[in-house]
Amino acid sequence: MVSTGVGLSSLTRVPLSDAALPELDPVAPAWPGEQVTAGGVTLHVRRTPGPSPTAVYVHGLGGSATNWTDLAGQLSGHAGGIAVDLPGFGRSEPIAGFTYSLEAQLDVLERFLRGLDLGPVHLFGNSMGGAISMLYAARYPERVRTLTLISPAVPDLRPRLNRLSDPRLPLLMLPVLGPRVRRALAAMPPRERAMQLVRLCFADPSRIPDARLAEAESEAAERAAMRWAATALSLSAVGLFRAWLVPKTKSMWAVAPKLTMPTLVVWGTEDKLVTVRKAPRLASLLPHARLLVLPRTGHVAQMERPVTVARAVLGMWEAGDTW
């Protein structure tokens, strides 16, 4: 099963573009990064060269702008890209007192993009970044040309502790044990931390190129030296869980029908974090959405299947009003 409509057995298919794409280089370095101040906000971003309109990439919990290296490269001939490091992640230092709630992250993204004055963008979000992108697109629809959601963190409250990379993660929410658990996780060696994340997010970690593993380990080591990194990770997890517990009228499920722009929903069948069973429901709630379900793929399809995801995105862009 490569692509389907809103039901996993539907015959409606996502059109895959046959446009020329650059050859995928699995050892290509991350795109150049820099600190950029816009709208009174300073974020570290990685830019991909290409024409307008711009693609904006928003990473997930524990991720960074480097999560988009390959997909942004595949799309570079069709859209320039800006991959952001959200506050507290990658190389973006948070402001004092930052709460790490979805609303706080949304506010930062809105101010930053408004300051850049890019015009309507192609917005991409993975996991927590997918939830933030949904909120952004609902609140500022005139600024979003198309929306691509890759395993967005929609509410999923069923017990899944046996599938977490570390069963201590839910304890981050507890007022007494939380700080102790944060310290223990922060003390984990960089390679172990990187491998834990890889095992959690990828369907088959053995297929990851050595260069990408080395990159993940280096990034984990860099984050271990940042005084804010552990707090950003734990409080962002708390913020995400809390967003799942709001009343139904404020839930992400209530946001979905408001997203009227062309939307591509991408999910891996082996997603350990947000079950693929949520995919048909989400796609069916979105007014102009199609669903791409990828076999043998985990939580970060843009990293595991960048060529297929790129062809699906281009198919959406090419379809225009007929999507």
C-alpha positions as CSV (number, residue, x, y, z in Angstrom):
1,M,0.0,0.0,0.0
2,V,1.7,3.2,-1.1
3,S,-1.0,5.8,-1.4
4,T,-4.7,5.9,-0.6
5,G,-7.6,8.2,0.0
6,V,-9.2,8.9,3.3
7,G,-9.8,5.3,4.1
8,L,-6.9,2.8,4.2
9,S,-8.7,0.6,1.7
10,S,-10.0,3.4,-0.5
11,L,-9.4,3.5,-4.3
12,T,-8.9,7.2,-4.3
13,R,-5.1,7.7,-4.8
14,V,-2.7,10.5,-4.1
15,P,-1.2,11.6,-7.4
16,L,2.6,11.2,-7.4
17,S,4.4,13.7,-9.6
18,D,6.8,12.5,-12.3
19,A,8.7,15.8,-12.2
20,A,12.5,15.6,-12.3
21,L,14.0,15.4,-8.8
22,P,17.6,15.6,-7.8
23,E,19.4,12.4,-7.0
24,L,19.0,11.6,-3.3
25,D,22.3,11.9,-1.5
26,P,22.1,10.0,1.8
27,V,25.3,11.6,3.1
28,A,24.5,15.2,2.1
29,P,25.2,17.6,5.0
30,A,22.5,19.6,6.6
31,W,21.6,22.8,4.8
32,P,23.4,26.0,6.0
33,G,22.1,27.4,9.2
34,E,22.0,30.9,10.7
35,Q,20.4,32.9,13.5
36,V,17.7,35.1,12.0
37,T,15.7,37.8,13.8
38,A,12.3,38.6,12.5
39,G,9.1,39.9,14.1
40,G,11.0,40.4,17.4
41,V,11.9,36.7,17.5
42,T,15.3,35.1,16.9
43,L,15.4,31.5,15.6
44,H,18.1,29.3,14.1
45,V,17.0,28.3,10.6
46,R,18.4,26.3,7.7
47,R,17.7,27.6,4.3
48,T,17.3,25.6,1.0
49,P,17.8,27.5,-2.2
50,G,14.9,27.6,-4.7
51,P,12.2,29.7,-6.2
52,S,9.1,31.2,-4.6
53,P,6.7,30.4,-3.0
54,T,8.6,29.3,0.1
55,A,8.3,26.0,1.9
56,V,8.4,26.3,5.7
57,Y,9.3,23.2,7.7
58,V,8.4,22.7,11.3
59,H,10.0,19.7,13.2
60,G,8.6,17.6,16.0
61,L,9.3,16.9,19.6
62,G,13.0,16.2,20.1
63,G,13.7,17.1,16.5
64,S,15.3,20.0,14.7
65,A,15.6,21.7,11.3
66,T,18.0,18.8,10.2
67,N,15.0,16.5,10.1
68,W,14.1,18.1,6.8
69,T,17.5,17.9,5.0
70,D,16.5,15.3,2.4
71,L,12.9,16.3,1.7
72,A,13.9,20.0,1.4
73,G,16.6,18.9,-1.0
74,Q,14.2,17.0,-3.2
75,L,11.8,20.0,-3.4
76,S,14.5,22.6,-3.8
77,G,14.0,22.9,-7.6
78,H,10.4,23.8,-7.0
79,A,10.4,25.9,-3.8
80,G,13.0,27.5,-1.6
81,G,12.9,26.3,2.0
82,I,13.2,27.5,5.5
83,A,13.4,24.9,8.2
84,V,13.1,26.4,11.7
85,D,14.5,25.2,15.0
86,L,11.7,25.9,17.5
87,P,12.7,27.6,20.8
88,G,14.7,25.2,22.9
89,F,15.4,22.8,20.0
90,G,18.3,22.6,17.5
91,R,20.2,25.8,18.0
92,S,17.4,28.2,18.9
93,E,17.8,29.5,22.5
94,P,14.5,30.1,24.2
95,I,13.6,33.4,25.8
96,A,13.5,33.5,29.6
97,G,10.2,32.1,31.0
98,F,9.2,30.4,27.7
99,T,6.4,27.9,28.5
100,Y,6.8,25.4,25.6
101,S,3.0,25.1,25.2
102,L,1.7,24.6,21.7
103,E,0.2,28.1,21.9
104,A,3.6,29.6,22.9
105,Q,5.3,27.8,20.0
106,L,2.5,28.9,17.6
107,D,3.0,32.5,18.7
108,V,6.7,32.4,18.0
109,L,6.2,30.8,14.6
110,E,3.5,33.4,13.7
111,R,5.6,36.4,14.7
112,F,8.7,35.0,13.0
113,L,7.0,34.3,9.7
114,R,5.1,37.5,9.7
115,G,8.4,39.3,10.2
116,L,9.9,37.6,7.2
117,D,7.0,38.7,5.0
118,L,7.2,35.6,2.8
119,G,3.6,35.8,1.5
120,P,1.5,32.6,1.5
121,V,3.8,29.5,2.1
122,H,3.7,25.8,1.7
123,L,3.7,24.7,5.3
124,F,5.1,21.4,6.5
125,G,4.8,19.9,10.0
126,N,5.9,16.6,11.5
127,S,4.6,15.3,14.9
128,M,4.4,18.2,17.3
129,G,5.3,20.4,14.4
130,G,2.2,19.0,12.6
131,A,0.0,20.1,15.5
132,I,1.6,23.5,15.6
133,S,1.1,23.8,11.8
134,M,-2.5,22.8,12.0
135,L,-3.1,25.6,14.6
136,Y,-1.2,28.1,12.5
137,A,-3.2,27.2,9.3
138,A,-6.5,27.4,11.1
139,R,-5.7,30.8,12.6
140,Y,-4.0,32.3,9.5
141,P,-5.4,30.5,6.5
142,E,-4.6,33.4,4.2
143,R,-0.8,32.7,4.8
144,V,-0.9,29.0,3.9
145,R,-1.0,27.9,0.3
146,T,-0.8,24.2,1.0
147,L,-0.4,22.1,4.2
148,T,1.6,18.9,4.5
149,L,1.1,17.0,7.8
150,I,3.5,14.1,8.5
151,S,2.3,12.0,11.4
152,P,0.8,15.0,13.2
153,A,0.5,14.8,16.9
154,V,-3.3,14.6,17.1
155,P,-4.7,13.4,20.4
156,D,-4.0,9.7,21.1
157,L,-4.6,8.9,24.8
158,R,-4.7,5.1,24.6
159,P,-2.0,3.4,26.7
160,R,1.1,3.0,24.5
161,L,3.8,3.0,27.2
162,N,5.2,-0.3,25.9
163,R,6.0,1.4,22.7
164,L,7.8,4.4,24.1
165,S,11.6,4.5,23.8
166,D,11.8,5.1,27.5
167,P,8.9,4.3,29.9
168,R,10.1,7.1,32.2
169,L,8.8,9.8,29.8
170,P,5.3,10.0,31.2
171,L,6.8,10.7,34.6
172,L,8.0,14.1,33.2
173,M,4.6,15.4,34.0
174,L,4.8,14.7,37.7
175,P,5.8,17.7,39.9
176,V,8.1,15.7,42.3
177,L,9.5,13.0,40.0
178,G,9.6,15.1,36.9
179,P,12.9,17.1,37.6
180,R,14.6,13.8,38.8
181,V,13.6,12.1,35.5
182,R,14.7,15.0,33.5
183,R,18.2,14.9,35.1
184,A,18.5,11.2,34.4
185,L,17.5,11.5,30.8
186,A,19.9,14.4,30.4
187,A,22.8,12.3,31.7
188,M,22.3,9.7,29.0
189,P,25.4,9.4,26.7
190,P,24.9,11.2,23.3
191,R,25.1,8.0,21.2
192,E,22.6,6.2,23.4
193,R,20.3,9.2,23.3
194,A,20.5,9.3,19.5
195,M,19.9,5.6,19.1
196,Q,16.9,5.8,21.4
197,L,15.4,8.5,19.3
198,V,16.2,6.5,16.1
199,R,14.6,3.3,17.4
200,L,11.5,5.3,18.4
201,C,11.0,7.2,15.2
202,F,12.2,4.9,12.4
203,A,10.6,1.6,11.3
204,D,13.9,0.0,10.5
205,P,16.9,1.7,12.1
206,S,19.3,-0.6,10.3
207,R,18.5,1.2,7.0
208,I,19.7,4.6,8.2
209,P,23.0,5.6,6.6
210,D,26.0,5.7,8.9
211,A,26.4,9.4,8.1
212,R,22.9,10.2,9.4
213,L,23.6,8.2,12.6
214,A,26.8,10.1,13.1
215,E,24.9,13.4,12.5
216,A,22.3,12.4,15.1
217,E,24.9,11.6,17.6
218,S,26.7,14.8,17.0
219,E,23.5,16.8,17.4
220,A,22.7,14.9,20.6
221,A,26.1,15.8,22.0
222,E,25.6,19.4,21.1
223,R,22.2,19.5,22.8
224,A,23.6,17.9,25.9
225,A,25.8,20.9,26.4
226,M,22.9,23.3,26.1
227,R,21.5,24.3,29.6
228,W,18.0,24.6,28.3
229,A,17.7,21.4,26.2
230,A,16.4,19.0,28.8
231,T,13.8,21.4,30.1
232,A,12.7,22.2,26.5
233,L,12.2,18.5,25.7
234,S,10.3,17.7,28.9
235,L,8.1,20.8,29.1
236,S,7.2,20.5,25.4
237,A,6.1,16.9,26.1
238,V,4.0,18.2,29.0
239,G,2.6,20.9,26.8
240,L,1.6,18.4,24.1
241,F,0.0,16.1,26.5
242,R,-2.0,19.0,28.0
243,A,-3.2,20.0,24.5
244,W,-4.6,16.5,24.1
245,L,-6.6,16.9,27.4
246,V,-8.6,20.1,26.4
247,P,-12.4,20.0,25.9
248,K,-13.5,18.5,22.5
249,T,-14.5,22.0,21.2
250,K,-10.8,23.1,21.5
251,S,-9.3,19.8,20.4
252,M,-7.1,19.3,17.3
253,W,-10.0,17.2,16.0
254,A,-12.2,20.4,16.1
255,V,-9.4,22.4,14.4
256,A,-9.2,20.0,11.4
257,P,-12.5,21.0,9.6
258,K,-11.3,24.6,9.6
259,L,-8.3,23.8,7.4
260,T,-9.7,24.6,3.9
261,M,-6.4,24.7,2.0
262,P,-5.1,21.7,0.0
263,T,-3.7,19.3,2.5
264,L,-1.6,16.1,2.2
265,V,-1.6,13.8,5.2
266,V,1.3,11.4,5.4
267,W,1.6,8.5,7.8
268,G,3.8,5.4,8.3
269,T,2.2,2.1,9.0
270,E,4.9,1.4,11.7
271,D,4.5,4.7,13.5
272,K,5.3,3.9,17.2
273,L,4.3,7.4,18.5
274,V,1.0,8.3,16.8
275,T,-0.9,5.3,15.5
276,V,-1.7,5.2,11.8
277,R,-5.3,4.3,12.8
278,K,-5.7,8.0,13.4
279,A,-4.9,8.8,9.8
280,P,-8.2,8.1,8.1
281,R,-10.2,10.0,10.7
282,L,-7.9,13.1,10.4
283,A,-8.0,13.1,6.6
284,S,-11.7,12.7,6.5
285,L,-12.2,15.8,8.7
286,L,-10.0,18.0,6.5
287,P,-12.1,19.5,3.7
288,H,-9.5,19.2,0.9
289,A,-7.2,16.4,2.0
290,R,-5.7,13.2,0.7
291,L,-3.9,10.6,2.7
292,L,-0.6,8.9,1.8
293,V,0.1,5.8,3.9
294,L,3.5,4.3,3.5
295,P,4.4,0.7,4.5
296,R,7.5,-0.1,6.5
297,T,7.7,3.5,7.6
298,G,7.7,5.0,11.0
299,H,7.1,8.5,12.5
300,V,9.4,10.5,10.3
301,A,8.4,9.7,6.7
302,Q,10.2,12.8,5.4
303,M,13.4,11.2,6.6
304,E,12.7,7.5,5.7
305,R,10.9,8.1,2.4
306,P,11.9,11.6,1.2
307,V,11.5,10.8,-2.6
308,T,8.0,9.4,-2.3
309,V,6.9,12.2,0.0
310,A,8.4,14.8,-2.3
311,R,6.5,13.3,-5.3
312,A,3.2,13.3,-3.3
313,V,3.8,16.9,-2.3
314,L,4.5,17.9,-5.9
315,G,1.4,16.0,-7.0
316,M,-0.6,18.3,-4.6
317,W,1.1,21.4,-5.9
318,E,0.5,20.4,-9.5
319,A,-3.2,19.6,-8.9
320,G,-3.9,23.1,-7.7
321,D,-7.7,23.7,-7.4
322,T,-8.5,20.1,-8.4
323,W,-7.0,18.6,-5.3
